[in-house]
Amino acid sequence: MDTMVKNDLNHLMQQRDAGPFIAIYLNTEAVLNDMQHRRLELKQLMSTARQQLAQRFPKTNWQPYQTQLEDLAADNSFWLQHTGPQTGLILNANECLIYDLQTPTTNQVVVNSMPAIRPIIADRQRQFDFDLLTISEDSMQLYEQRYGDLVQVDLPDDAPTTLKKALGDELRGGDLNFNSSPTHGVNYHGHNAKAEERDVDQRNYYLQVDQYCLTHSQASQRPLILMGLSHNQAVFRKLSKNPYLSQHLMIDKSPNGLNLADIQTATMPVQDKWHHQLTDILLERYDTAKSRQRALDDPFDMITPALHGRIDTLIVADDAQVSGTLMPDGHVETGELTMPDNLIDDLVDVVMSKQGQIRIIPADRMPTETAALALLRY
C-alpha cells in the first residue's frame, strides 16, 4: 500500500482516471486517549464505503480498499499525527492519500468514479491567512493567522511593544508619571499632565509601531487587520503608511486583558465578513459574464465546455447534488447505473484538471436555483 500525505491536489488530479475512488472525511480532533473511539468511527465509515462501492461499482473488488483502511486503523502513528479538526482519506485500489483539514464537518463517505474533493477545496477557501496588530494607547502586539490557528509573534527586544520602551526620554510629558490599567490603558498624572502631550506621545508611538509593522508586512505579504478601540484605530490609520493595512476589515475592541483564545474568537466576525465579500465578488463576476453570454447555470450544459477547458471558474453550492456519472467518452450516464455519481463532483475534477478555479459558496447565496454556475473563458 502506498500512503501519501499531500498538501496539494496535483497528484490526485493526475490519478483521477484511476478510480473508482472512496473519499472518507473523519473528524479527528480528540485527546490522545480517545484513539479507540476514532478507530471505531473509521470502521463504521468503512462499512458504509463497502456498501456504497457494492451498489455503485458492483464489479469492483473491495479487498484492496479494505486492506489499506484496516492498515490505517491499526497504525498508531497515523492517529498520533492527525489530530486536527478533520482528516480526509481519498483512496483507489492502489494508494491512499491523506489530507489534514482545518474546518470540522460531519463524518461522511463518498464513492465516486472521480475523487470527491469538495470538502478539501471548501477547507482551503476557509483558510484566510492574515496578520493581526492589536493596539492600545500604550502597547502593541502582533499575531499571525495561519491555517486556522492564531499565533502570537515572538517579538525581539527592540520591538516597540510599549510606549515607554519606544519613546523613553522622548516622552513629551518629561517627568510625568504614568501607569497602565487593563481597561483604560495609559493614565497620566502629575503637575504637567496635559491631553495635548498625551496625544503627541501616542502619535509618535504609533509612527514607530507602523514602521515596525510595515517591515513585518513586507516579509509576510499578508493583509494586516487592526484590533483596538475606535479612537486608537482612527489615530493609527491617519498615520499609517502600510499598504497591507486592511481598510475594510477591522476589530473594534480593546485587546487589554484578553488572552489568545479571546482574541481568536474576536477575529471570527472579520473572517466571516471576508468570506461574504468574496462571494459578493464572485456573483458580480457571474453577472458580468452572463451579460456577455459567457455564463452557464445548468450543470449538464457545462460538461462539454469543461472537457474542452473553457470553464474559467466553477461556482458550486455547498450542498450541490446532481445525479449523473461523467463517462470517459464525455457523455453523462443517468439511468442505467444503480446509483449514479454526483455529477457536480465529476465537474469539479474535470475543471480542476483543466486549470480552472473552483469556488464553493452557501447554497442560499446562489442567484438562481441551480447546483453550480460556470464562468467561461471564451
C-alpha positions in Angstrom: 0.0 0.0 0.0 1.3 3.5 -0.9 0.1 6.0 1.7 0.8 9.7 1.0 0.2 12.8 2.9 -0.4 15.6 0.4 -0.7 19.4 0.8 -1.9 19.9 -2.7 -4.2 18.2 -5.2 -1.9 17.9 -8.1 -1.0 14.3 -7.7 -4.7 13.4 -7.1 -5.7 15.2 -10.3 -3.2 13.2 -12.2 -4.7 10.0 -10.9 -8.4 10.9 -11.4 -9.0 8.3 -14.1 -7.7 5.5 -11.9 -11.0 5.1 -9.9 -13.4 4.3 -8.5 -12.4 6.4 -5.5 -13.5 6.2 -1.9 -13.4 9.5 0.0 -13.8 9.4 3.8 -13.9 12.6 5.8 -13.4 11.9 9.5 -13.4 14.2 12.5 -10.1 13.5 14.2 -9.7 16.3 16.7 -9.5 14.5 20.0 -7.4 13.9 23.0 -4.9 11.1 22.6 -6.7 8.6 24.9 -9.7 8.8 22.6 -7.9 6.9 19.9 -10.0 3.8 20.2 -13.2 5.8 19.6 -11.7 7.3 16.5 -10.8 3.8 15.3 -14.4 2.7 15.8 -15.7 5.7 13.8 -13.4 4.9 10.9 -14.5 1.2 10.9 -18.2 2.4 10.8 -17.3 4.6 7.8 -15.5 1.7 6.2 -18.7 -0.3 6.4 -20.6 2.5 4.7 -17.9 2.7 2.0 -18.2 -1.0 1.3 -22.0 -0.8 0.9 -21.7 2.2 -1.5 -18.9 0.6 -3.5 -21.0 -2.6 -4.0 -24.0 -0.5 -5.1 -22.3 1.8 -7.4 -19.5 -0.3 -8.8 -20.6 -3.9 -8.3 -17.7 -5.3 -10.4 -15.0 -3.6 -8.3 -13.1 -5.7 -5.7 -13.5 -4.3 -2.2 -10.4 -6.1 -0.8 -7.7 -3.6 -1.9 -9.6 -0.7 -0.3 -10.3 -2.7 2.9 -6.6 -3.6 3.3 -5.5 0.0 3.1 -8.1 1.2 5.5 -7.5 -1.6 8.0 -3.8 -0.8 8.0 -4.5 2.8 8.7 -6.9 2.0 11.5 -4.3 -0.2 13.2 -1.4 2.3 12.7 -0.9 4.3 16.0 1.4 6.8 14.3 -1.5 7.8 11.9 -3.8 8.7 14.8 -1.0 10.5 16.7 0.0 12.6 13.7 -3.5 13.5 12.5 -5.3 15.1 15.4 -6.6 18.3 13.7 -10.3 19.1 13.2 -10.8 16.7 10.3 -8.8 14.2 8.2 -9.7 13.4 4.6 -8.8 9.9 3.2 -9.0 9.5 -0.6 -8.1 6.1 -2.0 -8.4 4.0 -5.0 -7.3 0.3 -5.3 -3.6 1.3 -5.3 -3.0 4.2 -2.9 -4.4 6.2 -0.1 -3.8 10.0 0.1 -4.3 11.8 3.4 -5.4 15.4 3.8 -5.4 17.4 7.1 -8.3 19.8 7.1 -8.8 22.8 9.5 -12.6 23.0 9.3 -14.6 20.2 11.0 -17.7 18.9 9.3 -19.9 15.8 9.8 -18.3 12.5 9.1 -19.1 11.4 5.5 -18.3 8.8 2.8 -18.4 9.5 -0.9 -17.8 6.8 -3.5 -17.4 8.2 -7.0 -15.7 7.4 -10.3 -13.5 10.5 -9.7 -12.2 11.7 -6.3 -14.7 13.7 -4.2 -12.6 16.7 -3.2 -15.1 19.5 -2.5 -14.6 19.3 1.3 -10.8 19.9 0.7 -11.5 22.8 -1.6 -14.0 24.3 0.9 -11.5 23.9 3.7 -8.8 25.7 1.7 -11.1 28.5 1.0 -11.8 28.9 4.7 -8.1 29.4 5.4 -7.9 33.1 5.4 -4.3 33.9 6.4 -3.7 37.4 7.8 -1.6 39.3 10.3 -3.3 40.9 13.3 -2.0 44.1 15.1 -3.6 44.8 18.4 -3.1 48.3 19.8 -4.0 50.2 22.9 -2.8 53.7 23.7 0.5 52.5 25.1 1.1 49.0 23.8 1.0 46.7 20.8 1.3 43.0 19.8 1.5 41.1 16.6 -0.3 37.8 15.7 -0.3 35.6 12.7 -3.4 33.7 11.5 -2.1 30.6 9.6 -4.0 27.5 8.5 -6.8 28.2 11.0 -4.6 28.9 14.0 -3.8 32.3 15.6 -0.3 32.5 17.0 1.3 35.4 18.9 4.5 36.6 17.2 7.6 36.4 19.5 8.9 39.9 19.1 12.5 40.9 19.7 13.6 43.2 22.5 13.9 46.2 20.2 10.2 45.9 19.1 8.1 48.9 20.1 5.8 46.8 22.3 5.2 49.6 24.8 5.0 53.4 24.6 7.6 53.8 27.3 10.1 51.3 25.6 9.6 53.0 22.2 9.9 56.7 23.3 11.9 56.6 26.5 13.3 60.1 27.2 11.4 61.5 24.2 8.1 61.4 26.1 6.6 64.9 25.8 5.4 64.7 29.4 9.0 64.8 30.6 8.8 64.0 34.3 5.2 62.8 34.0 4.4 59.6 35.9 2.1 57.2 34.1 0.8 53.7 34.7 -1.4 51.2 32.8 -4.6 49.5 33.6 -6.2 46.6 31.8 -9.3 48.6 31.0 -8.2 52.1 30.2 -4.6 51.8 29.0 -2.1 54.5 30.0 -3.0 57.0 32.7 -1.0 60.3 33.1 -0.8 62.2 36.4 1.5 64.9 37.8 1.7 68.6 37.6 2.1 68.8 33.8 -0.4 66.2 32.7 -2.0 67.5 29.5 -4.1 65.9 26.9 -2.0 67.5 24.2 1.2 65.9 25.4 -0.5 62.6 25.7 -1.8 62.8 22.1 1.7 63.8 20.8 3.2 60.8 22.6 0.6 58.5 21.2 1.1 59.7 17.6 4.9 59.4 18.0 4.5 55.9 19.4 2.1 54.8 16.6 4.6 56.1 14.0 7.2 53.7 15.4 4.7 50.8 15.5 3.6 51.5 11.9 7.2 51.4 10.7 7.9 48.2 12.5 4.7 46.5 11.2 5.5 47.7 7.7 8.7 45.6 7.7 6.8 42.6 9.0 4.0 43.0 6.4 6.5 43.3 3.6 8.0 40.0 4.7 4.7 38.1 5.2 2.8 39.6 2.3 -0.5 39.1 4.2 -3.3 41.6 5.0 -2.9 43.4 8.3 -6.0 43.6 10.4 -6.2 46.2 13.2 -7.7 45.5 16.5 -8.3 48.2 19.1 -10.7 50.9 20.3 -12.2 53.0 17.6 -10.4 56.2 18.7 -7.0 54.4 18.7 -7.7 52.9 15.3 -8.5 56.3 13.9 -5.3 57.8 15.2 -3.2 54.9 13.8 -4.9 54.9 10.4 -4.2 58.6 9.9 -0.5 57.9 10.4 -0.1 54.6 8.8 1.9 54.2 5.5 1.4 50.4 5.4 -0.3 49.3 2.1 -1.2 46.0 3.7 -3.3 47.5 6.4 -6.9 46.5 5.6 -9.3 49.4 5.2 -12.5 47.3 5.4 -11.7 44.5 7.9 -11.1 45.6 11.5 -12.0 44.7 15.1 -13.4 47.5 17.2 -12.4 46.0 20.6 -9.8 46.7 23.2 -7.2 43.9 23.4 -6.4 44.7 27.0 -7.0 41.8 29.4 -7.7 39.3 26.5 -5.9 36.0 26.2 -5.1 34.3 22.9 -8.3 32.4 22.8 -10.3 35.6 23.4 -8.5 37.3 20.6 -9.1 34.4 18.2 -12.8 34.5 19.0 -12.8 38.2 18.3 -11.5 37.6 14.7 -14.3 35.3 13.7 -16.7 38.0 12.5 -13.9 39.5 10.5 -13.3 36.2 8.8 -17.0 35.7 8.1 -17.1 39.2 6.5 -14.1 38.4 4.4 -15.8 35.2 3.0 -19.1 37.1 2.5 -17.3 39.8 0.5 -15.5 37.1 -1.6 -18.9 35.6 -2.5 -20.2 39.1 -3.5 -17.2 39.5 -5.9 -17.9 36.1 -7.4 -21.5 36.8 -8.0 -20.6 40.2 -9.6 -18.3 38.3 -11.9 -21.1 35.9 -12.8 -23.5 38.8 -13.6 -20.9 40.4 -15.8 -20.2 37.1 -17.6 -23.9 36.4 -18.0 -24.4 39.8 -19.7 -21.6 38.8 -22.1 -23.1 35.4 -22.7 -20.1 33.7 -21.0 -22.0 32.1 -18.1 -24.0 28.8 -17.7 -26.3 27.8 -14.9 -27.3 24.2 -16.0 -24.7 21.6 -14.9 -25.5 19.4 -17.9 -24.7 22.3 -20.2 -21.3 22.6 -18.5 -20.0 19.2 -19.5 -18.6 19.9 -23.0 -17.1 23.3 -22.0 -15.5 21.6 -19.0 -14.0 18.8 -21.1 -12.6 21.4 -23.6 -11.1 23.6 -20.9 -13.4 26.5 -21.5 -14.6 27.0 -17.8 -12.5 29.6 -16.0 -14.4 29.4 -12.7 -17.0 26.9 -11.4 -19.1 28.2 -8.6 -20.7 25.4 -6.6 -23.4 25.4 -4.0 -22.1 23.9 -0.8 -24.9 21.3 -0.8 -24.8 20.6 -4.6 -26.1 17.2 -5.6 -27.0 16.2 -9.2 -27.3 12.6 -10.2 -25.2 11.6 -13.1 -21.9 10.0 -14.0 -19.5 11.6 -16.4 -18.2 8.7 -18.5 -14.7 8.5 -20.1 -16.1 9.3 -23.6 -17.7 12.5 -22.3 -21.3 11.6 -22.2 -23.3 11.5 -19.0 -25.0 8.3 -17.7 -28.0 9.0 -15.5 -30.4 6.0 -15.9 -28.6 2.7 -16.2 -26.4 2.8 -13.1 -28.0 1.6 -9.9 -26.5 4.6 -8.0 -25.0 7.3 -10.3 -22.3 9.6 -9.1 -22.8 13.2 -8.0 -22.2 14.9 -11.4 -21.0 18.1 -9.6 -18.0 16.2 -8.1 -17.2 15.0 -11.6 -17.4 18.5 -13.0 -15.2 19.8 -10.2 -12.5 17.3 -11.0 -12.6 18.0 -14.7 -12.5 21.8 -14.3 -9.5 21.5 -11.9 -7.7 19.2 -14.3 -8.0 21.9 -17.0 -6.6 24.6 -14.6 -10.0 26.1 -13.8 -10.9 27.6 -10.5 -13.4 26.1 -8.1 -15.3 28.3 -5.6 -17.8 26.9 -3.1 -20.5 29.3 -1.7 -23.5 28.8 0.6 -26.5 27.5 -1.3 -28.7 30.4 -0.2 -26.3 32.8 -2.0 -26.8 31.2 -5.4 -28.6 33.8 -7.6 -30.8 31.1 -9.3 -32.0 27.6 -8.4 -29.1 25.5 -9.5 -26.2 23.4 -8.1 -23.5 25.3 -10.0 -22.6 28.3 -12.1 -19.9 28.3 -14.8 -17.9 31.4 -15.9 -16.5 30.7 -19.4 -13.1 31.7 -20.7 -14.5 32.3 -24.2 
